[in-house]
């Protein structure tokens, strides 16, 4: 059973690869494997040894285990952004409408002076073992910026199975015209929500 989760994890790690490449630490792959096995254990209709991730994801509680998963456990969303963030599927945007970078963000210890915010929606077809991901525009703000209205442009995938909403908050240091990203251990990539979509 765990081996089957490891195989499924290869595709899961592609659902928001751009974000995971920016924000993760050494335990990331192992924690993905453990997460998927925890979901598999929601399959109570089959005996141990015959349980499947697919069945776990079709239970009421299985997909909820995805919400709050952090690519970088050392910089979870709660330690990066000072307000609770939720996702509105009808509007395809988070509940935060404005941001004051200096007040709302817990900046890393590095000399970062830019913050980058981006969303993504992935369709994870865990049965076919495929994924399709669409990313929003990236919003970049200086640390000393005043209150800023967040305008997102985000579309939904063409494929329909299990949609997952992600947010990535990353940092960089701008010196004159050069922008240098900080180490990935300083950045945050988090699953905000999910939505089960049935083909029509």
C-alpha positions in Angstrom: 0.0 0.0 0.0 2.7 2.5 0.9 4.6 1.6 -2.3 1.5 2.5 -4.3 1.3 5.9 -2.5 5.0 6.5 -3.4 4.2 6.0 -7.1 1.2 8.3 -6.9 3.3 10.9 -5.1 5.5 11.4 -8.2 2.5 13.0 -9.9 1.3 14.8 -6.9 4.6 16.6 -6.6 4.0 17.9 -10.1 0.7 19.5 -9.2 2.4 22.8 -8.2 5.9 22.1 -9.3 6.7 25.8 -9.8 5.8 26.5 -6.2 7.4 23.4 -4.8 10.7 24.3 -6.5 10.6 27.6 -4.8 9.5 26.5 -1.3 10.5 23.1 0.2 13.0 21.5 2.5 14.5 18.1 2.9 11.5 16.3 4.3 9.2 17.3 1.5 9.1 14.1 -0.5 8.8 11.9 2.6 6.0 14.0 3.9 4.1 13.8 0.6 4.4 10.0 0.8 3.1 10.0 4.4 0.2 12.4 3.5 -1.0 10.1 0.7 -0.8 7.1 2.9 -2.8 8.9 5.6 -5.5 9.5 2.9 -5.3 5.9 1.8 -6.1 4.8 5.4 -9.5 6.5 5.0 -10.4 3.6 2.7 -12.2 1.5 5.4 -14.2 -0.6 2.9 -11.2 -2.8 2.1 -8.9 -4.9 4.3 -5.4 -3.8 5.1 -3.2 -4.7 2.1 -6.0 -4.0 -0.4 -6.7 -0.4 0.4 -6.2 2.2 -2.3 -5.5 6.0 -2.4 -8.2 6.4 -5.0 -10.8 5.0 -2.5 -9.5 7.2 0.3 -9.8 10.3 -1.8 -13.5 9.5 -2.5 -14.4 9.5 1.2 -15.7 12.6 2.9 -12.6 13.1 5.0 -9.9 11.9 2.6 -9.4 15.1 0.5 -9.7 17.3 3.6 -6.3 16.0 4.7 -4.7 17.8 1.8 -5.8 21.3 3.1 -3.0 23.0 4.9 -0.2 20.8 3.5 3.0 22.8 3.5 5.8 22.3 1.0 8.1 23.9 3.5 7.3 22.9 7.0 9.8 25.4 8.4 7.9 28.4 6.9 4.2 27.5 7.0 1.6 30.0 5.8 0.7 30.9 9.4 4.2 32.0 10.0 4.5 34.0 6.8 1.2 35.8 6.5 -0.4 37.3 9.6 -4.0 36.8 8.6 -5.9 33.6 7.9 -6.2 32.9 4.2 -9.1 30.9 2.7 -10.0 30.3 -1.0 -13.3 31.3 -2.7 -14.0 28.8 -5.6 -16.7 31.0 -7.1 -14.5 34.0 -7.4 -11.3 32.0 -7.9 -9.4 34.1 -5.4 -8.4 34.1 -1.7 -10.3 36.1 0.9 -7.5 38.7 1.2 -8.4 41.8 -1.0 -5.6 44.1 0.1 -2.1 43.8 1.6 0.3 46.0 3.5 3.6 44.2 2.9 5.4 45.5 5.9 2.6 44.9 8.4 0.9 41.8 7.0 4.0 39.7 6.2 6.5 38.1 8.5 9.6 38.8 6.5 12.5 36.3 6.6 15.7 37.1 8.4 17.5 37.4 5.1 17.9 40.8 3.4 14.7 40.3 1.3 13.0 43.5 0.2 10.5 42.1 -2.4 7.6 39.7 -1.8 6.0 37.7 -4.6 2.5 36.2 -4.3 1.0 33.8 -6.7 -1.9 31.3 -6.9 -2.4 28.0 -8.8 -5.2 25.6 -9.4 -4.3 22.0 -10.3 -6.5 19.2 -11.5 -5.2 16.0 -10.0 -6.6 12.9 -11.7 -5.4 10.4 -9.2 -6.9 7.5 -11.1 -5.2 8.3 -14.4 -2.2 9.5 -12.6 -2.1 12.9 -14.4 -2.3 16.5 -13.5 -2.9 19.9 -15.2 -2.0 23.1 -13.5 -2.8 26.7 -14.2 -0.9 29.6 -12.4 -2.2 33.1 -11.8 -0.3 36.3 -12.4 2.5 36.9 -9.9 2.1 40.0 -7.7 5.4 41.6 -6.7 5.6 44.2 -4.0 8.3 46.1 -2.2 8.6 45.7 1.5 8.0 49.4 2.0 5.0 49.5 -0.3 1.8 51.1 1.0 -1.5 49.2 1.2 -2.0 47.5 -2.1 -5.2 46.0 -3.7 -4.6 42.4 -4.9 -5.9 41.7 -8.4 -5.7 38.0 -9.4 -6.2 36.5 -12.8 -6.7 32.8 -12.5 -8.4 30.2 -14.7 -9.5 26.7 -14.0 -8.1 23.5 -15.6 -9.8 21.9 -18.6 -9.6 18.5 -16.9 -12.1 17.7 -14.1 -11.4 15.4 -11.2 -9.9 16.9 -8.0 -9.1 20.6 -8.1 -6.5 21.8 -5.6 -5.9 25.5 -4.9 -2.3 26.6 -3.9 -0.7 29.8 -2.8 3.0 30.6 -2.9 4.6 33.5 -1.1 8.3 33.9 -1.9 10.9 36.5 -1.4 13.8 38.1 -3.1 16.4 40.9 -2.7 16.6 43.7 -5.2 19.9 45.6 -5.4 19.7 48.3 -8.1 18.6 46.3 -11.2 19.5 42.9 -10.0 16.9 40.6 -8.2 18.3 37.6 -6.3 15.8 35.1 -4.9 16.2 34.0 -1.3 16.8 30.4 -0.4 13.8 28.1 -0.8 13.8 27.5 3.0 12.5 31.1 3.4 9.5 30.7 1.1 6.0 29.3 1.6 3.8 27.1 -0.6 0.5 25.8 0.9 -2.6 24.0 -0.2 -5.6 26.3 0.6 -8.6 24.3 -0.6 -9.9 21.5 -2.8 -13.0 20.9 -4.9 -14.2 17.6 -6.3 -15.4 18.1 -9.9 -17.5 15.5 -11.7 -17.3 15.3 -15.5 -20.6 16.3 -17.2 
